[in-house]
Amino acid sequence: MIDVPAAASNVLDKVFRGGVADLRPTPRTLVDHGPNRWVYRMAGDGTGDPVLLVPPLAAPALCFDLRRGCSLAEHLVRQGRSTYFVDYGTVSFSDRGLGIEHWIDEVLPRAIRSVSRDAGGRPVHIVAWCLGGILSLLTAADQSELPIASLTTVASPIDFTAIPLVAPARPLIELTGGWLLTAPYRLLGGAPRQIVRWAFQLTSVDKYVTKPLAVLAHLDDKEFLAQIEAVDRFMENMIAYPGRTFGQLYHRFFRGNDLHDGIVDFEGRLISLAKIEVPVLVIAGATDGIAPEPAVRRLTRLLDNSPEVRFEVCPGGHLGVLTGRGARDTTWRVIDSFLNDHLAR
């Protein structure tokens, strides 16, 4: 039975007070800025080695600060950690020539160095989600001199053939020599934010179809409604992919599955994940359709020189495993344990 008074209160909040979720961002201070790079330090009395949160391209950095009470950034600050995140800003047609190299040569190395500098020269522990994890891995493999202490990847697919959602499209894509998507992204200069949003929604289309019924059934559940509001805001803030970056992701990772063997060739420049020499935590979502467990687990077989590789499967889908309502008791505890084992106080 629905708690009628609670449901009525929630409806009043949604209709007349803008919603039930506390969407205020965790207080932060800008510490570094450059092309496609805004680095923030979260307010707090954190000590020890800094933690840098790295989002994927196309998704807003608020994935780490979804809402009060369900924010990984807020959680890390409350744990007493010195916490930072990097935001890439918006992507426009003028950015269409930017490739993956821009992020692994410029954006992430400069962000890592700025965080280390701001934290008094301490090494940086990276926690990255989805493509942010792939970019962080490539950066660490390519530039071993960076002050990186450890890497945590959450829902970062490595074996793209292990993603059931894309399997049906492969025959048609190969039949057309990859031009099924090549022509549109070249014409548009990338993947527009609305297309990115639709693609994300298609991965859980059943939830979007049944969402109105779910809301009605949970009108008395403030936490449930707050999470939906926060995810809706996240979806509304999706960012476009630059054309060249999208092309590389499409042809190198999706079609070529280059990451499967841990070596990526950027026009004769080879980057091998086997060169990573820091501890790595790999987390997969139990019900993730975008980065299913086999696609994520593949990374654990490629880190030959890492002193420690941990693998965990946590409850949740692609976003839920990072910042779902239950993540504080599952994924975040796994991250806390790993950081506690490797953070210098």
RATA-V117672 format. One record per helix or strand. SS is the DSSP state (A for helix, B for strand). FROM is the first residue (numbers start at 1). TO is the last residue. If there is no record, write none. Layout:
# RATA-V117672
SS:FROM:TO
SS:FROM:TO
This chain:
# RATA-V117672
A:4:16
B:28:34
B:37:42
B:47:54
A:61:64
B:67:67
B:70:70
A:72:78
B:81:87
A:93:95
A:100:118
B:124:129
A:131:142
B:148:154
A:160:162
A:164:175
A:179:188
B:190:191
A:193:202
A:205:217
A:222:236
B:241:242
A:243:255
A:258:261
B:263:266
B:269:272
A:273:275
B:279:285
A:293:301
B:309:314
A:320:323
A:327:329
A:331:342
